[in-house]
């Protein structure tokens, strides 16, 4: 029995609903899909032997999409959110299928009463997340307990009792996610309880943390001799590679391309034409009436926006800030250049606003307005007619403000007779509401429209202080290349691509035309970003196309303000990379190993007895000193991290001299001057508990990582885009 059914058994109520955003586990956004899936392969991957079909994946993503739309009350979601959700949906499915087999083996589950408690009585974080405003991080005021600021469980219960069929489906998905999270916590707790630190291990940890020594040492750095003096054979390189193969293991396939980029810049005539056009616009803006300004600004601006906000001095761009506060309404300035755009600004309004006001309001919302309840069915026109009628009756003193507030659609303020308290220009309120109230006189009634609906506002008190504010409309036109200029760059890129059928053709053309070749390395199939390339999705898609082989040359890609032609130069498969693909990385390491062998031989030849000073003199090396060295020491001054050095020093006796130690940056010889032994551990049980706690803290992420490694996950979700 689900929590929803359990509540109904207790309450016996019918299903009706006020809309609410309900998301799944970490599923917080979604991506329309299916129509973009071009391959015959109908799977987006495989997890623990289970093929993940596009239909199953698509269903989960679409549900998340609908939840996001309900939460934001918008009809679409932005591409960034879509990408995030696809990845999070995959992560949720990996979590589900990787852990599920382990749960089944152990018989782990969540009881009905336990799930009810997690969903209603003591809401789980995933439940709370559904009622949290994404911008403010606070509980939505309609579901907030005013005393605690937390989620009001009584309102939550009432909401769940009234759900319709569609919202029930979302709620069940939340139940599933909470249940999975709870089982995962139980599983991790079982693992944690199975970890134990013995008294001997505790003593060793205590010594490692408290034993210290003072050392003197010499180091011969690998950089002290040129690489050219060390001759490497293929056998040397192969030997090093064979000993360190796991250093060259990767979890998924990567690819590398060389590419030529034709960066598109506007020509001088393009810039002159834009400026001329904006000069004409400035003249037309001067002659337009205020009622025409907003439509004209939106139509002519690249940004397609009209700023309705009132600005105080210092909040406009430096180019126009002082100017606008010294002119009269209707003043037009420009064109002027700012942020790679030409702009024209018009002073629309000048007002003196109170520093703060106290106000109350009644809201008449309409269907589709921001945060409007699903029960509201009136149209925008009907809402305006009702608000106009109430506003007229109040001004004619035929009704009181309290009468209008009785039908207000703002449930949160309605209980306080619409009181919004004191607020100022920085308040997080709808701009028309805020600016209208701050401009009104004490006792004045005003009617304003916002994204929430129509507000009948009464200013009940007003501070004495006031400041000057201005409204400025700005038309912007981006300085960019004309169609003719863009076509010229495209023709150059197309001509280059036409000459290159093979990788050899590509390299030859680069040399002949003296072009600057760029590289995109370690590109994964799901990558959304490549440094230096805007929105590289199509390039990545080409790199991983089944027809694209090593040496393939692409057609021309238009990516942002660049035309790109690429050649696929390397394919690095998942797993341990073959030597030929990592030779450039292996060779420097093999050379360091060779240098270490040479330096070790040199140290042994010059090292006599236990005299570090004599050794330093013979080899012309500087003696360095370090006090309070311990196992917790992370690095040596001037040398960086040297674990071999530290480990050797901490096991030596005072007065002894080490053998040569091959480190990361050079070869060392050290002597221990004195050792400060760790004090006797008096409370072994406490040390055991601390060490166990440190070990157990790694369970939540290391256990899952280990299970993922064994699940042989195949991730092909990039095909989904």
MOBEL-V468880 format. One line per field, one symbol per residue. ss: DSSP state (h for helix, s for strand, l for the rest). psi: psi as a letter, one per 20 degrees, with the letter a starting at -180 (. if undefined). burial: I if it has 16 or more other C-alpha atoms within 10 Angstrom, else O. Layout:
ss: ???
psi: ???
burial: ???
This chain:
ss: llhhhhhhhhhllllllllllllsllslllllllllllllllsssssllsssshhhhhhhhhhhhhhhhhhhllllllhhhhhhhhhhhhhhhhhhhhhhhhhhhhlllllhhhhhhhhhhlllhhhhhhlsllllllslhhhsllllllslhhhhhhhhhlllhhhhhhhhhhhhhhhhhhhhhhhhhhhhhlllllhhhhhhhhhhhhlsssssssssshhhllhhhllllhhhhhhhhhhlhhhhsslllssssssssssllllhhhhhhhhhhhhhhhhhhhhllhhhhhhhhhhhllllllllllssllllllllhhhhlllllllsssssssllssssssssssssssllsssssssslllllllllllllllhhhhhhhhhhhhhhhhlllllhhhhhlllllhhhhllllssssslllllllhhhhhhhhhlllllssssssllsssssssssslllsssssssssssssllllhhhhhhhhhhhhhhhhhlllhhhhhhhhhhlllllssssssllllllsllslllhhhhhhhlllllllllslllsssllsssssssssssllssllhhhhhhhhhhhhhhhhhhhhhhhhhhhhlllllhhhhhhhhllllssssssllllllslllsllhhhhhhhlllllllslllsslllssssssssssslllllllhhhhhhhhhhhhhllhhhhhhhhhhhhlllsslhhhhl
psi: prhghgghhhhkqrorqpqqpprodjoiarppagiioiqhojqjapoliopoqhggghggghghghggghgilqirqqhghggghghhgghhhggghghghhgghikqrprghghgghhggmpqhhghhhjpphghjqpphijpohhijrpohghgghghhjqrgghggghhhgggggggggggggghhgggiippprhghgggggghhhpqqpqqrqpoqhiiqqhiiopqrhhgggggghhkhiikpqhrqqrpqqqppnppqqrhhgghhgggghggggghhhiqrhhigghggghiphilqooiqpprpiirqhhifhghijrrpippprqqpplkqpqpqpohqpqoqqhqrprqrpporrpiqpjpqhioiqrgghgggggggggghghjkhrrhhhhhhjqjnhgihikkjpiaqrahiqmrpghgghgghirrpiqpqpqpaiibppoppoiqpqhqqqpqqpppppqoporqrhggghgghhgghgghhiohrhggghghgghjlroprpoqlprhjpipppippmjghgggghjqhiorpiqprappoockqpppqpohqoorqapqqhhijhhhhghhhhhhgghgghghgghhiopcknhggghghjlqppqqprkpriiphrppiibpnhggggggijqqpiqprrpooahiapqpqqogqpoqqrpohnhggggggggggghiighhhgggghghiilpookihih.
burial: OIIIOOIIOOOOOOOIIOIIIIIIIIIIIIIIIOOOIOOOOOIIIIIIOOOIOIOOIIOIIIIIIIIIIIIIIOOOIOOOOIIOIIIIIIOIIIIIIIIIOOIOOOOOOOOOOOIIOIIIOOIIOIIIIIIIOOOOOIIIIOIIIOOOOIIIIOOIIOIIIIIOOOIIOIIIIIIIIIIIIIIIOIIIOOOIOOOOIOOOOIIOIIIIOIIIIIIIIIIIIIOOOOOOOOOOOOOOIIOIIOOOOOOIOOOOIIIIIIIIIIOIIOIOOIIOOIIOOIIOIIOOIOOOOOOOIIOIIIOIIOOOIIOIIIIIOOOOOOOOIOOIIOOOOIIIIIIIIOOOIIIIIIIIIIIOIIIIIIIIIIIIIIIIIOIIIOOOOOOIOOIIOIIOOIIOOIOOOOOOIOOIIOOIIIOIIIOOIIIIOIIIIOOOOOIIIIIIIIIIIIOOIIIIIIIIIIIIIIIIIIOOOOOOIIIIIIIIIIIIIIOOIIOOIIOOIIOIIOOIOIIOOIOOIIOOOOOOOOOIOIIIIIOIOIOOIOOIIOIIIIIIOOOOOIIIIIIIIIIOIIIIIIIIIIIIIOOOIOIOOOIOOIIOIIIIIIIIOOIIOOIOOOIOOOOIOOIIOOOOOOIOOOOOIIIOOOOOOOOOIIIOIIOOIIOIOIOIIIOIIIIIIIIIIIIIIIIOOOOOOOOIOOIIOOIIOOOIOOIIOOIIOOOIOOIOIIIOIIIII
